[in-house]
Amino acid sequence: MTIHIFLRPPNKSLFIRPLDPAITPEQIAPFFQDFGEIRDIHIPIDFKTQKMRGFCYVEFEELGDAEVAREHYNQEGNKLEIGGK
């Protein structure tokens, strides 16, 4: 039997969840801008309900900046809490 393991290659985007339904990109940005230049903050919307799906993607210009931010928030004690409006 052959087992295939597929690893996701490093990328410039961070997946952030859960988020308050009232959150805006402007409220998310300050938590990440110190790590590097942000290319985009995408908050997906449900097609049927037209409501926020409870998560977002923060995309950095540079891979290294995304990795530093990911490592920072994955450390014990560095919990990310972002409030809504």
C-alpha positions as CSV (number, residue, x, y, z in Angstrom):
1,M,0.0,0.0,0.0
2,T,1.3,3.5,-0.9
3,I,0.5,6.4,1.3
4,H,0.7,9.9,-0.3
5,I,1.1,12.9,2.0
6,F,0.6,16.3,0.4
7,L,2.0,19.2,2.3
8,R,0.6,22.7,1.6
9,P,3.5,24.9,0.3
10,P,4.2,28.1,2.3
11,N,2.0,31.0,1.2
12,K,1.5,34.6,1.9
13,S,-2.0,34.3,3.4
14,L,-3.1,33.6,6.9
15,F,-6.5,32.0,7.7
16,I,-8.1,33.8,10.7
17,R,-11.1,32.5,12.6
18,P,-13.5,32.9,14.4
19,L,-14.5,36.5,13.7
20,D,-17.3,38.7,14.8
21,P,-19.9,39.1,12.0
22,A,-19.6,42.9,12.3
23,I,-15.8,43.0,11.8
24,T,-14.3,45.1,9.0
25,P,-10.9,44.9,7.3
26,E,-10.0,48.2,8.9
27,Q,-10.4,46.6,12.3
28,I,-8.3,43.5,11.4
29,A,-5.4,45.4,9.8
30,P,-3.8,46.8,13.0
31,F,-3.2,43.3,14.3
32,F,-1.0,42.4,11.4
33,Q,0.5,45.6,9.9
34,D,3.5,45.6,12.3
35,F,4.6,42.3,10.6
36,G,4.8,43.7,7.1
37,E,2.9,45.2,4.2
38,I,-0.6,43.8,3.8
39,R,-1.7,43.1,0.2
40,D,-5.3,42.2,1.0
41,I,-7.8,41.3,3.8
42,H,-10.6,39.2,2.3
43,I,-13.7,38.5,4.4
44,P,-15.8,35.8,2.5
45,I,-19.6,36.4,2.4
46,D,-22.1,33.5,2.2
47,F,-23.7,33.6,-1.3
48,K,-27.2,32.7,0.0
49,T,-27.4,34.7,3.2
50,Q,-25.1,37.5,2.2
51,K,-23.6,37.4,5.7
52,M,-20.0,37.1,6.7
53,R,-18.9,33.5,7.1
54,G,-16.9,34.0,10.3
55,F,-13.4,34.0,8.9
56,C,-11.0,36.0,6.8
57,Y,-7.7,35.7,4.9
58,V,-4.9,38.2,5.5
59,E,-2.5,38.3,2.6
60,F,1.0,39.8,3.0
61,E,3.2,41.1,0.2
62,E,6.1,39.0,1.4
63,L,6.1,35.3,2.4
64,G,8.5,35.9,5.3
65,D,6.2,38.5,6.8
66,A,3.3,36.1,6.8
67,E,5.4,33.4,8.4
68,V,6.5,35.7,11.2
69,A,2.9,36.7,11.9
70,R,1.8,33.1,11.9
71,E,4.5,32.1,14.3
72,H,3.8,35.0,16.6
73,Y,0.0,34.2,16.9
74,N,0.6,30.5,17.1
75,Q,2.8,30.9,20.2
76,E,1.2,30.0,23.6
77,G,-0.1,33.2,25.2
78,N,-0.4,35.3,22.0
79,K,-4.1,34.9,21.5
80,L,-5.6,37.1,18.8
81,E,-8.9,38.7,19.9
82,I,-10.5,41.1,17.4
83,G,-13.7,42.8,18.3
84,G,-16.5,43.9,16.0
85,K,-18.1,47.4,15.6
